[in-house]
Amino acid sequence: MNRNDIRTFAVIGAGNMGSGIAQKIATEGHPVVLVDLDDQKVARGLGIIRQTLEQGVQRKVFKPEQAEQILARVSGTSDWKQLAATDLVIEAVFEDLEVKRKVFRRLGEVCKKNAILGTNTSSFFVKDVAEVTPHPERVLGLHFFYHPAKNRLVELIAHEGSDPAAFDAAWAAME
């Protein structure tokens, strides 16, 4: 995957960080799928995005039609099979290494072999998350700072086995 190949995005975890990351991606003009374990969690995440956008309209950060366009670029699902064609997936579940590893095992099963997988971890080594996937060279740290929809800061972290092309593509996508 090169820097021009990232066209589709997904975020795993529809909590505060995941919904904020999805909103940020949509705000930058890209369609994004917000994924969680069940439809109730997905609906909660979409509600968080809606609420944050409404606050943005009230504060005159966005015009109402801009907020509608941003929200229209976010879709939600609990069907992980919808990740099959995604170019860049960002995991944003809570900080528990075994939970993250479970997510990455599942991503290794459902994502295409050249998908870039990012973890939003702030406390674990990226290599420890990556080692459970069939393609650990495509796993990177994509650590968004709170609140991701309002803060432009993203830390991009490679591990010793990272593919430089995946790193460059993720860097370009984050820019």
C-alpha positions in Angstrom: 0.0 0.0 0.0 1.4 3.4 -0.9 0.5 6.8 0.3 -2.2 7.3 -2.3 -4.0 4.1 -1.7 -5.8 4.9 1.5 -9.4 5.8 0.5 -11.5 3.9 3.0 -11.4 4.2 6.8 -12.9 2.4 9.8 -12.7 2.8 13.5 -13.2 0.0 16.0 -14.8 1.1 19.3 -17.7 3.6 19.4 -16.9 5.1 22.8 -15.6 8.7 23.3 -12.3 8.2 21.6 -13.5 6.0 18.7 -16.4 8.2 17.9 -14.2 11.3 18.1 -11.6 9.7 15.7 -14.4 8.7 13.3 -15.8 12.3 13.4 -12.3 13.7 12.7 -11.9 11.5 9.7 -15.3 12.5 8.4 -14.6 16.2 9.1 -11.5 15.9 6.8 -13.8 14.7 4.0 -13.5 10.9 4.1 -16.1 8.3 4.6 -15.6 6.2 7.7 -17.3 3.2 9.3 -17.7 3.1 13.0 -17.7 -0.5 14.3 -18.5 -2.0 17.7 -19.7 -5.2 19.2 -23.4 -4.5 18.9 -25.9 -2.1 17.3 -26.6 -0.4 20.7 -22.9 0.5 21.1 -22.8 1.7 17.5 -25.9 3.9 18.0 -24.3 5.4 21.2 -21.2 6.3 19.2 -23.2 7.9 16.4 -25.1 9.8 19.1 -21.8 11.1 20.6 -20.8 12.4 17.1 -24.2 14.0 16.6 -24.0 15.8 19.9 -20.4 17.0 19.3 -21.4 18.3 15.9 -24.4 20.1 17.4 -22.1 21.8 19.9 -19.9 22.8 17.0 -22.8 24.4 15.3 -23.8 26.2 18.5 -20.3 27.5 18.9 -20.2 28.5 15.1 -17.4 26.1 14.4 -19.6 24.5 11.7 -22.6 25.7 9.7 -25.6 23.3 10.1 -25.1 22.0 6.6 -21.4 21.2 7.3 -22.4 19.2 10.3 -24.9 17.3 8.3 -22.3 16.5 5.6 -19.8 15.3 8.2 -22.4 13.1 9.9 -23.4 11.7 6.5 -19.9 10.5 5.9 -20.1 8.3 9.1 -21.8 4.9 8.9 -22.0 2.5 11.8 -22.2 -1.3 12.0 -21.7 -4.3 14.3 -20.9 -6.4 11.2 -17.1 -6.8 11.1 -17.4 -8.4 7.6 -17.9 -4.8 6.3 -14.2 -4.2 7.0 -13.2 -6.5 4.2 -12.3 -3.8 1.7 -11.1 -1.1 4.2 -7.7 0.4 3.7 -7.0 1.8 7.2 -8.6 0.5 10.4 -8.0 2.3 13.7 -8.7 0.4 16.9 -9.9 2.6 19.8 -11.1 0.2 22.5 -10.2 0.6 26.2 -6.7 0.1 27.4 -6.6 -3.7 28.1 -3.9 -5.6 26.1 -5.9 -8.8 25.9 -9.0 -6.9 24.6 -6.8 -5.1 22.0 -5.2 -8.4 20.9 -8.6 -10.0 20.5 -9.6 -7.1 18.3 -6.4 -7.4 16.2 -6.9 -11.2 15.8 -10.3 -10.6 14.5 -9.1 -7.8 12.2 -6.5 -10.2 10.9 -9.3 -12.5 9.9 -11.7 -10.0 8.3 -9.4 -7.3 6.7 -7.6 -7.6 3.4 -4.0 -8.6 3.7 -2.7 -5.1 2.8 -4.9 -3.1 5.1 -3.1 -0.9 7.6 -4.2 -1.6 11.1 -3.6 1.2 13.7 -3.9 1.0 17.4 -4.8 4.1 19.5 -3.0 2.7 22.5 -1.2 5.0 24.8 0.3 2.5 27.1 1.2 -0.7 25.2 4.0 -1.5 22.8 2.7 -1.6 19.3 4.7 -4.8 18.6 2.7 -6.5 21.4 -0.5 -5.7 19.7 0.8 -6.5 16.2 2.2 -9.9 17.0 -1.2 -11.6 17.0 -2.0 -10.6 13.3 -1.0 -12.4 10.2 0.7 -9.2 8.9 2.3 -7.5 11.8 4.3 -5.3 9.4 1.1 -3.4 8.6 0.3 -2.6 12.3 1.2 0.9 13.6 0.4 3.1 16.5 -2.0 5.9 15.6 -2.4 7.6 19.0 -5.0 10.4 18.8 -5.0 12.9 21.6 -8.3 13.8 23.5 -10.6 15.1 22.1 -9.7 13.7 18.7 -12.5 15.5 16.9 -11.2 18.8 18.3 -7.5 18.2 18.5 -5.3 17.8 15.4 -2.5 16.0 17.2 -1.9 12.3 16.2 1.2 10.4 17.2 2.3 7.8 14.6 4.4 5.0 16.0 6.2 2.2 14.1 7.6 -0.9 15.7 10.8 -2.7 14.7 8.9 -4.8 12.2 6.8 -2.1 10.6 6.7 -1.8 6.8 8.1 1.7 5.9 5.5 1.9 3.0 2.7 1.3 5.5 4.1 4.0 7.8 4.4 6.5 4.9 0.9 5.7 3.8 -0.5 6.2 7.3 1.5 9.4 7.7 0.0 10.8 4.5 -3.5 9.8 5.5 -3.1 11.5 8.9 -1.8 14.7 7.2 
